[in-house]
Amino acid sequence: MGILNMLMGAPAQSAPKATGFRSYVQIVDGDAAYNTAAEVHALITGVAHAAFLKIWEMTVPAQQRIHWGFGSAGLPHNQGYMWFASLDVAADWDVGVLRLQQARARDMGTLVIAEIPDGQLHTATVTTLATATPTNRNEMVPLPEKIEFPLVGEDSLLQLTYQLNVAATAHDAAGFQIPVTKYQ
């Protein structure tokens, strides 16, 4: 029927292109075992470890597809910027490497999107989580939409894993805000 319509001059029907919108993921967006700071701290552990351990995971909801990041590196004021901090309030930081990953449902086919030393993801002020959160875009790590990776589809997973090189004295506060592009 499509070729016949084209030969007769009828307009071809095509599905509308999905348009993404910018958003952020935070601890509270995680699945049940990953949606509080206490759960994230327990998964980071209090002892340094060379392995990357999963500290956060979010299952993509029905009828959504997601890319890590948003905007374009060519338009720096239009791209997303991220932060991450895990600290002992008023004492010291956890020091390690944060890894952004995506995986198919049931944790199959994991792709590493980025690895970032966490010292670049927060301020130098360790007094509270609020003072650890950067507000100056020029001091934050950009994360443009990662279009070079496949979209993370329904029931697939966004994940954060963490390699803890130096553990903080205790774990009092944790937080992050990472840009994503959602399609629905």
C-alpha positions as CSV (number, residue, x, y, z in Angstrom):
1,M,0.0,0.0,0.0
2,G,2.9,2.4,0.7
3,I,4.3,2.1,-2.9
4,L,0.9,2.5,-4.4
5,N,0.3,5.7,-2.4
6,M,3.6,7.1,-3.5
7,L,2.8,6.3,-7.2
8,M,-0.6,7.9,-6.9
9,G,0.9,11.0,-5.3
10,A,-0.6,10.4,-1.8
11,P,1.6,11.5,1.1
12,A,3.6,8.8,2.8
13,Q,2.8,8.2,6.5
14,S,5.7,7.9,8.8
15,A,6.0,7.6,12.5
16,P,6.8,10.9,14.2
17,K,10.4,11.2,15.4
18,A,10.7,11.0,19.2
19,T,11.9,14.2,20.8
20,G,14.0,14.0,23.9
21,F,13.8,16.3,26.9
22,R,16.4,17.0,29.5
23,S,16.2,15.7,33.0
24,Y,18.4,14.6,35.9
25,V,18.7,11.4,37.9
26,Q,19.4,11.5,41.7
27,I,19.6,9.0,44.5
28,V,15.8,9.0,45.0
29,D,15.2,7.9,41.4
30,G,16.9,4.6,42.0
31,D,15.2,1.2,42.4
32,A,14.1,0.1,45.8
33,A,17.5,-1.1,47.0
34,Y,19.3,2.0,45.7
35,N,17.1,5.0,46.5
36,T,18.4,6.4,49.8
37,A,21.7,7.8,50.9
38,A,22.0,5.2,53.5
39,E,21.7,2.4,50.9
40,V,24.3,4.1,48.7
41,H,26.7,4.5,51.6
42,A,26.3,0.8,52.6
43,L,27.1,-0.2,49.0
44,I,30.1,2.1,48.8
45,T,31.4,0.4,52.0
46,G,33.8,1.8,54.6
47,V,36.8,0.0,53.2
48,A,38.8,0.8,50.1
49,H,38.3,-1.6,47.2
50,A,39.8,-1.8,43.8
51,A,36.8,-3.4,42.2
52,F,33.9,-1.3,40.8
53,L,30.9,-2.0,43.0
54,K,27.3,-1.1,42.0
55,I,26.1,1.7,44.2
56,W,23.0,2.8,42.3
57,E,20.6,1.5,39.7
58,M,17.5,2.6,38.0
59,T,15.2,0.5,35.8
60,V,13.9,2.5,32.8
61,P,10.1,2.9,33.1
62,A,7.6,1.6,30.5
63,Q,7.5,3.6,27.2
64,Q,10.7,5.5,27.9
65,R,14.2,5.4,26.4
66,I,17.1,7.3,28.0
67,H,20.6,8.5,27.1
68,W,23.1,9.5,29.7
69,G,23.7,13.3,29.5
70,F,21.9,16.0,27.6
71,G,22.6,18.7,25.1
72,S,25.7,19.0,22.8
73,A,29.3,19.5,23.5
74,G,29.3,22.1,20.7
75,L,26.9,24.2,22.7
76,P,28.4,24.3,26.2
77,H,25.6,26.4,27.7
78,N,23.1,23.8,26.5
79,Q,24.7,20.7,27.8
80,G,24.3,18.9,31.1
81,Y,26.7,19.2,34.0
82,M,27.0,16.6,36.8
83,W,28.1,16.4,40.4
84,F,28.7,13.5,42.9
85,A,29.8,13.5,46.5
86,S,30.2,11.0,49.3
87,L,31.6,12.4,52.6
88,D,32.0,12.4,56.3
89,V,30.5,15.8,57.1
90,A,33.0,18.3,58.3
91,A,35.8,15.7,58.2
92,D,36.8,14.1,54.9
93,W,35.8,12.6,51.5
94,D,35.5,9.2,50.1
95,V,38.0,9.3,47.2
96,G,37.5,7.1,44.2
97,V,36.3,6.8,40.6
98,L,32.6,7.0,39.6
99,R,31.6,4.9,36.6
100,L,28.4,5.5,34.5
101,Q,27.0,2.4,32.9
102,Q,24.0,1.1,31.1
103,A,22.9,-2.5,30.9
104,R,20.1,-4.5,29.3
105,A,17.4,-6.0,31.5
106,R,18.6,-8.5,34.1
107,D,22.0,-6.8,34.1
108,M,23.1,-8.2,30.8
109,G,25.3,-6.5,28.2
110,T,26.8,-3.8,30.3
111,L,28.3,-0.8,28.6
112,V,30.6,1.7,30.4
113,I,29.7,5.2,29.4
114,A,32.3,7.2,31.5
115,E,34.7,6.9,34.4
116,I,35.4,10.1,36.3
117,P,37.6,10.6,39.4
118,D,35.2,11.9,42.0
119,G,37.5,14.7,43.1
120,Q,36.4,16.5,39.9
121,L,32.7,16.1,40.8
122,H,32.4,18.2,44.0
123,T,33.8,21.3,45.6
124,A,36.7,21.3,48.1
125,T,34.4,22.3,51.0
126,V,33.7,19.3,53.1
127,T,31.4,20.9,55.7
128,T,28.0,19.6,54.3
129,L,26.5,18.1,51.2
130,A,25.2,21.5,50.3
131,T,28.6,23.1,50.4
132,A,30.1,20.1,48.5
133,T,27.6,20.7,45.6
134,P,29.2,22.8,42.9
135,T,27.1,25.7,41.5
136,N,29.5,27.2,39.1
137,R,29.2,25.5,35.7
138,N,32.9,26.3,34.9
139,E,33.9,24.1,37.8
140,M,31.6,21.2,37.0
141,V,32.1,18.1,34.7
142,P,30.0,18.4,31.5
143,L,28.0,15.4,30.3
144,P,26.5,16.0,26.8
145,E,24.0,13.5,25.5
146,K,25.9,10.2,24.8
147,I,24.4,9.6,21.4
148,E,27.3,7.3,20.5
149,F,25.7,4.7,22.8
150,P,22.4,3.0,22.2
151,L,19.3,4.3,24.0
152,V,18.6,2.5,27.3
153,G,15.1,1.1,26.7
154,E,12.2,-0.1,28.8
155,D,13.2,-2.4,31.7
156,S,16.9,-1.8,31.0
157,L,19.2,-0.2,33.6
158,L,21.1,3.0,34.3
159,Q,23.8,2.2,36.8
160,L,26.5,3.8,38.9
161,T,29.5,1.8,40.0
162,Y,32.2,3.1,42.3
163,Q,35.8,2.2,43.0
164,L,36.7,3.4,46.5
165,N,40.4,4.2,46.7
166,V,40.4,6.0,50.1
167,A,37.5,5.7,52.5
168,A,36.2,8.6,54.5
169,T,36.3,8.3,58.3
170,A,32.5,7.7,58.4
171,H,29.7,8.0,55.9
172,D,27.3,10.8,56.7
173,A,26.2,12.3,53.3
174,A,26.0,11.3,49.7
175,G,24.3,12.8,46.7
176,F,24.5,13.3,43.0
177,Q,22.7,14.9,40.1
178,I,23.5,13.4,36.6
179,P,21.9,14.7,33.4
180,V,20.0,12.4,31.2
181,T,17.8,12.8,28.0
182,K,14.4,11.0,28.2
183,Y,12.4,10.0,25.1
184,Q,8.8,8.9,25.4
